[in-house]
């Protein structure tokens, strides 16, 4: 997995955190040519939609692109697993409801 993909996913996670979302970002990549098709962060609270997780937002964006050769089985999602704790630390002690160590 390219470091650039992870960097983009982390940037999306940080943007989600700044919007008051759970800090998760995802990047949908065309595994055939390595092109980033979509990058998003969680938007559940913003959209009042419990299904608006970063990965699902990416898939919705790509579906709207109407790519003639889009094969969902040929795509990969870069999603950092570890930054949740790292990105949540600044929320600790901030008075945000639900912030835990």
Backbone as ProteinMPNN parsed JSONL, in Angstrom:
{"seq_chain_A": "XXXXXXXXXXXXXXXXXXXXXXXXXXXXXXXXXXXXXXXXXXXXXXXXXXXXXXXXXXXXXXXXXXXXXXXXXXXXXXXXXXXXXXXXXXXXXXXXXXXXX", "coords_chain_A": {"N_chain_A": [[0.849, -1.174, 0.0], [0.586, 2.172, -0.846], [2.364, 4.853, 0.665], [1.379, 7.34, 0.19], [-1.348, 6.925, -0.133], [-2.108, 6.251, 2.469], [-1.374, 8.599, 3.771], [-3.19, 10.382, 2.636], [-5.576, 9.251, 3.59], [-5.243, 9.625, 6.332], [-5.265, 12.424, 6.422], [-7.918, 12.882, 5.727], [-9.124, 11.713, 7.948], [-8.294, 13.446, 9.973], [-9.594, 15.788, 9.125], [-12.227, 14.934, 9.446], [-12.282, 14.635, 12.235], [-11.949, 17.334, 12.929], [-14.405, 18.29, 12.155], [-15.983, 17.299, 14.083], [-16.572, 14.659, 13.916], [-16.193, 11.051, 14.248], [-12.853, 10.245, 14.059], [-12.061, 8.978, 11.257], [-10.699, 8.119, 8.176], [-10.8, 7.317, 4.683], [-9.536, 5.937, 1.649], [-10.305, 5.259, -1.636], [-8.976, 3.228, -4.027], [-7.976, 2.603, -7.36], [-7.033, -0.492, -8.109], [-5.888, -1.374, -10.406], [-4.554, 0.716, -11.791], [-3.608, 2.327, -9.789], [-4.693, 4.793, -9.254], [-6.184, 7.302, -7.266], [-9.489, 7.197, -6.522], [-11.45, 8.19, -4.83], [-11.618, 10.039, -1.78], [-12.393, 10.295, 1.57], [-13.766, 11.33, 4.745], [-15.355, 10.289, 7.817], [-18.848, 11.099, 7.947], [-21.099, 10.876, 9.438], [-22.39, 12.286, 11.593], [-22.558, 14.881, 10.555], [-24.193, 14.532, 8.28], [-26.302, 13.368, 9.465], [-26.626, 10.614, 9.253], [-26.331, 7.325, 9.853], [-24.972, 5.545, 8.257], [-22.992, 6.864, 6.912], [-20.169, 6.373, 6.834], [-16.635, 6.703, 6.297], [-15.658, 4.902, 4.309], [-18.024, 4.163, 3.015], [-18.889, 6.603, 2.031], [-16.879, 7.079, 0.172], [-17.416, 4.977, -1.678], [-19.967, 5.76, -2.572], [-19.331, 8.162, -3.868], [-17.725, 7.229, -5.982], [-19.557, 5.607, -7.316], [-21.282, 7.563, -8.35], [-19.671, 8.624, -10.273], [-19.915, 7.109, -12.503], [-18.145, 5.265, -13.829], [-17.158, 3.488, -16.628], [-15.648, 1.129, -16.58], [-15.577, 0.322, -13.963], [-14.978, -1.891, -11.427], [-16.008, -3.15, -8.567], [-14.805, -5.238, -7.136], [-12.188, -5.024, -7.808], [-11.079, -2.959, -6.519], [-9.421, -1.255, -3.812], [-9.449, -0.302, -0.385], [-7.802, 2.093, 1.428], [-7.334, 2.408, 4.712], [-6.528, 3.804, 7.662], [-5.777, 2.085, 10.658], [-4.732, 2.61, 13.159], [-4.802, 5.437, 13.816], [-6.955, 6.364, 15.258], [-6.779, 6.447, 18.073], [-4.587, 8.182, 18.314], [-5.569, 10.511, 17.056], [-7.749, 11.041, 18.626], [-6.753, 11.803, 21.059], [-6.319, 14.69, 21.383], [-8.928, 15.417, 21.935], [-9.436, 14.541, 24.44], [-10.207, 15.582, 27.632], [-11.267, 17.863, 26.613], [-13.835, 18.303, 27.025], [-15.615, 17.205, 25.301], [-18.37, 15.19, 24.745], [-18.302, 11.744, 25.324], [-15.626, 11.356, 24.799], [-12.948, 9.311, 25.432], [-10.149, 7.684, 27.001]], "CA_chain_A": [[0.0, 0.0, 0.0], [1.379, 3.378, -0.963], [2.341, 5.78, 1.802], [0.536, 8.46, -0.213], [-2.734, 6.565, 0.158], [-2.298, 6.348, 3.913], [-1.297, 10.028, 4.112], [-4.482, 10.979, 2.247], [-6.59, 8.742, 4.512], [-5.027, 10.318, 7.612], [-5.731, 13.809, 6.259], [-9.378, 12.821, 5.782], [-9.477, 11.43, 9.344], [-8.107, 14.69, 10.722], [-10.678, 16.688, 8.736], [-13.431, 14.421, 10.107], [-12.158, 15.022, 13.65], [-12.177, 18.781, 13.028], [-15.84, 18.517, 11.962], [-16.693, 16.696, 15.21], [-16.891, 13.271, 13.584], [-15.218, 10.046, 14.656], [-11.752, 10.491, 13.119], [-11.711, 7.892, 10.346], [-10.642, 8.506, 6.778], [-10.581, 6.188, 3.779], [-9.217, 6.267, 0.263], [-10.64, 4.177, -2.565], [-7.914, 3.245, -5.024], [-8.084, 1.656, -8.467], [-5.878, -1.381, -7.97], [-5.296, -1.601, -11.714], [-3.616, 1.772, -12.176], [-3.142, 3.04, -8.607], [-5.286, 6.123, -9.186], [-7.131, 7.54, -6.181], [-10.813, 7.49, -7.065], [-12.204, 8.976, -3.853], [-11.046, 10.144, -0.439], [-13.411, 10.894, 2.429], [-13.774, 11.054, 6.172], [-16.697, 10.023, 8.34], [-19.8, 12.21, 7.862], [-22.333, 10.393, 10.073], [-23.051, 13.35, 12.359], [-22.826, 15.997, 9.643], [-25.306, 14.191, 7.401], [-27.314, 12.681, 10.271], [-26.781, 9.34, 8.542], [-25.451, 6.361, 10.507], [-24.21, 4.77, 7.273], [-22.053, 7.747, 6.203], [-18.788, 6.106, 7.217], [-15.694, 7.127, 5.269], [-15.61, 3.939, 3.212], [-19.288, 4.214, 2.288], [-18.894, 7.87, 1.29], [-16.02, 6.837, -0.995], [-18.125, 4.14, -2.645], [-21.037, 6.574, -3.153], [-18.695, 9.107, -4.807], [-17.297, 6.49, -7.177], [-20.764, 5.188, -8.037], [-21.795, 8.721, -9.081], [-18.761, 8.923, -11.371], [-20.33, 6.259, -13.629], [-16.98, 4.769, -14.55], [-17.594, 2.341, -17.419], [-14.895, -0.085, -16.269], [-15.465, 0.182, -12.512], [-15.231, -3.227, -10.896], [-15.804, -3.026, -7.123], [-13.921, -6.274, -6.603], [-10.817, -4.694, -8.184], [-10.698, -1.739, -5.798], [-8.998, -1.442, -2.424], [-9.647, 0.849, 0.481], [-6.733, 2.354, 2.397], [-7.957, 2.965, 5.908], [-5.638, 3.62, 8.814], [-6.402, 1.473, 11.826], [-4.173, 3.109, 14.403], [-4.832, 6.846, 14.185], [-8.096, 6.752, 16.065], [-6.292, 6.825, 19.389], [-3.732, 9.358, 18.148], [-6.367, 11.681, 16.722], [-8.716, 11.305, 19.692], [-6.085, 12.359, 22.242], [-6.598, 16.109, 21.611], [-10.286, 15.59, 22.424], [-9.479, 14.19, 25.859], [-10.159, 16.759, 28.496], [-11.829, 19.018, 25.912], [-15.239, 18.416, 27.4], [-16.473, 16.583, 24.296], [-19.081, 14.034, 25.266], [-17.91, 10.469, 24.758], [-14.169, 11.244, 24.627], [-12.364, 8.413, 26.425], [-8.778, 7.275, 26.724]], "C_chain_A": [[0.895, 1.236, 0.0], [1.247, 4.254, 0.281], [1.461, 6.98, 1.479], [-0.93, 8.17, 0.08], [-3.02, 6.728, 1.647], [-2.264, 7.806, 4.369], [-2.615, 10.711, 3.791], [-5.584, 10.524, 3.2], [-6.46, 9.421, 5.878], [-5.508, 11.761, 7.547], [-7.259, 13.862, 6.328], [-9.86, 12.552, 7.207], [-9.349, 12.689, 10.193], [-9.209, 15.695, 10.4], [-11.993, 16.25, 9.383], [-13.42, 14.804, 11.578], [-12.476, 16.497, 13.827], [-13.648, 19.148, 12.829], [-16.663, 17.913, 13.103], [-17.12, 15.259, 14.96], [-15.887, 12.333, 14.263], [-14.097, 10.113, 13.613], [-11.307, 9.264, 12.317], [-11.732, 8.453, 8.934], [-10.374, 7.277, 5.931], [-10.3, 6.716, 2.379], [-9.546, 5.045, -0.58], [-9.705, 4.309, -3.757], [-8.199, 2.21, -6.109], [-6.847, 0.78, -8.423], [-5.214, -1.677, -9.304], [-4.256, -0.57, -12.08], [-3.129, 2.615, -11.0], [-3.709, 4.438, -8.454], [-6.256, 6.206, -8.009], [-8.451, 7.964, -6.806], [-11.631, 8.373, -6.133], [-11.461, 8.965, -2.525], [-12.061, 10.876, 0.43], [-13.158, 10.549, 3.884], [-15.2, 10.752, 6.6], [-17.551, 11.281, 8.248], [-21.134, 11.843, 8.522], [-23.087, 11.508, 10.791], [-23.459, 14.499, 11.439], [-24.067, 15.749, 8.79], [-26.476, 13.557, 8.147], [-27.677, 11.339, 9.635], [-25.819, 8.323, 9.151], [-24.637, 5.508, 9.532], [-23.136, 5.597, 6.569], [-20.625, 7.614, 6.735], [-17.889, 6.428, 6.027], [-15.689, 6.196, 4.059], [-16.873, 4.008, 2.357], [-19.403, 5.503, 1.482], [-18.036, 7.721, 0.035], [-16.752, 6.049, -2.073], [-19.231, 4.944, -3.331], [-20.479, 7.564, -4.172], [-18.331, 8.394, -6.098], [-18.504, 6.031, -7.991], [-21.331, 6.331, -8.871], [-20.916, 9.09, -10.272], [-19.125, 8.138, -12.629], [-19.137, 5.823, -14.479], [-17.359, 3.517, -15.32], [-16.886, 1.037, -17.049], [-14.732, -0.316, -14.774], [-15.874, -1.213, -12.078], [-14.963, -3.168, -9.401], [-14.863, -4.07, -6.54], [-12.46, -5.972, -6.91], [-10.31, -3.461, -7.452], [-10.253, -2.088, -4.378], [-9.246, -0.163, -1.649], [-8.456, 0.945, 1.416], [-7.385, 3.045, 3.579], [-7.033, 2.729, 7.082], [-6.394, 3.034, 9.99], [-5.943, 2.142, 13.117], [-4.441, 4.563, 14.729], [-5.996, 7.243, 15.07], [-7.655, 7.212, 17.448], [-5.47, 8.112, 19.294], [-4.561, 10.619, 17.908], [-7.373, 12.023, 17.817], [-8.068, 11.953, 20.903], [-6.348, 13.851, 22.441], [-8.004, 16.377, 22.133], [-10.38, 15.318, 23.917], [-9.368, 15.461, 26.703], [-10.754, 17.995, 27.83], [-13.283, 19.233, 26.271], [-16.172, 17.805, 26.373], [-17.082, 15.318, 24.884], [-18.593, 12.778, 24.561], [-16.412, 10.314, 24.55], [-13.603, 10.42, 25.77], [-10.947, 8.058, 26.013], [-8.758, 5.885, 26.155]], "O_chain_A": [[1.851, 1.318, 0.77], [0.171, 4.379, 0.865], [0.864, 7.574, 2.377], [-1.671, 9.061, 0.493], [-4.051, 7.279, 2.033], [-3.029, 8.204, 5.248], [-3.107, 11.522, 4.576], [-6.44, 11.324, 3.578], [-7.466, 9.752, 6.505], [-6.092, 12.267, 8.505], [-7.825, 14.781, 6.919], [-10.881, 13.094, 7.631], [-10.202, 12.962, 11.037], [-9.706, 16.379, 11.295], [-12.783, 17.088, 9.818], [-14.436, 15.249, 12.112], [-13.186, 16.876, 14.758], [-14.089, 20.203, 13.284], [-17.891, 18.001, 13.098], [-17.933, 14.706, 15.702], [-14.864, 12.775, 14.785], [-14.365, 10.046, 12.414], [-10.321, 8.606, 12.649], [-12.656, 9.167, 8.545], [-9.787, 6.305, 6.406], [-10.762, 7.788, 1.988], [-9.118, 3.933, -0.273], [-9.645, 5.35, -4.41], [-8.608, 1.086, -5.819], [-5.737, 1.252, -8.671], [-4.091, -2.181, -9.335], [-3.199, -0.908, -12.613], [-2.321, 3.523, -11.19], [-3.247, 5.198, -7.603], [-7.05, 5.294, -7.783], [-8.523, 8.96, -7.526], [-12.414, 9.206, -6.589], [-10.766, 8.005, -2.192], [-12.533, 11.953, 0.067], [-12.436, 9.606, 4.206], [-16.141, 10.939, 5.829], [-17.057, 12.392, 8.441], [-22.17, 12.426, 8.205], [-24.296, 11.654, 10.612], [-24.57, 15.02, 11.536], [-24.889, 16.645, 8.601], [-27.508, 13.245, 7.553], [-28.847, 10.982, 9.498], [-24.606, 8.449, 8.978], [-23.706, 4.819, 9.949], [-22.434, 5.071, 5.706], [-19.964, 8.607, 7.043], [-18.341, 6.424, 4.882], [-15.712, 6.655, 2.917], [-16.807, 3.923, 1.131], [-19.948, 5.502, 0.378], [-18.418, 8.182, -1.041], [-16.712, 6.414, -3.248], [-19.416, 4.825, -4.543], [-21.084, 7.782, -5.222], [-18.6, 8.901, -7.187], [-18.473, 6.064, -9.221], [-21.811, 6.103, -9.982], [-21.363, 9.792, -11.179], [-18.673, 8.487, -13.719], [-19.133, 5.997, -15.697], [-17.844, 2.56, -14.716], [-17.463, -0.041, -17.19], [-13.849, -1.065, -14.356], [-16.994, -1.653, -12.34], [-13.802, -3.139, -8.993], [-14.189, -3.804, -5.545], [-11.572, -6.599, -6.331], [-9.217, -2.975, -7.744], [-10.669, -3.104, -3.82], [-9.25, 0.929, -2.217], [-8.135, -0.013, 2.118], [-7.925, 4.143, 3.448], [-6.78, 1.585, 7.459], [-7.519, 3.441, 10.282], [-6.713, 2.223, 14.074], [-4.309, 4.915, 15.901], [-6.02, 8.36, 15.586], [-8.107, 8.247, 17.937], [-5.642, 9.023, 20.103], [-4.286, 11.668, 18.489], [-7.802, 13.171, 17.925], [-8.757, 12.591, 21.7], [-6.585, 14.263, 23.577], [-8.259, 17.435, 22.709], [-11.292, 15.804, 24.586], [-8.499, 16.3, 26.467], [-10.746, 19.073, 28.425], [-13.892, 20.225, 25.87], [-17.391, 17.868, 26.534], [-16.378, 14.483, 25.451], [-18.485, 12.753, 23.335], [-15.962, 9.237, 24.158], [-13.754, 10.78, 26.937], [-10.589, 8.12, 24.837], [-7.687, 5.357, 25.853]]}, "name": "protein", "num_of_chains": 1, "seq": "XXXXXXXXXXXXXXXXXXXXXXXXXXXXXXXXXXXXXXXXXXXXXXXXXXXXXXXXXXXXXXXXXXXXXXXXXXXXXXXXXXXXXXXXXXXXXXXXXXXXX"}
